[in-house]
Amino acid sequence: MENQGKENLFDKMGCEVKFGDVEIGNTYPLYGMITKILDDSPGHVVVEINFSIKANMSIPEIEKIELLKERAFEPGIFVSTVTSKDPKIEVDCSTVVFGKRQGFSA
């Protein structure tokens, strides 16, 4: 069995997957990837997540913006507060967590 010896984080952390409507003002962890960078101005970065969610980020450091660009199209978790739902979902993203980079050798 593959998962033998590994902890189930859903059980350990008390997490669950739910379906429902998001509410303006609430904060959610969004799983996905950056599919487009709309504005990379220091202090006001705007990206598109999963081809449909507009995310505003306050990132003043150019190095962190470059890292964000490098990690685009890699899966991550975006802790975001919903600011609008019409016509598309728009969020203010406060935290981005990317997984460990995979090493490949050819």
Protein Blocks (a to p, Z undefined) as FASTA:
>chain_A
ZZgoiacfklmnopacddddddehiacddddddfbdfbfcehiacddeehlaccddddfb
lklmmmmmmmgoiacddddddfbfbfbdcdddfbdcddddddddZZ
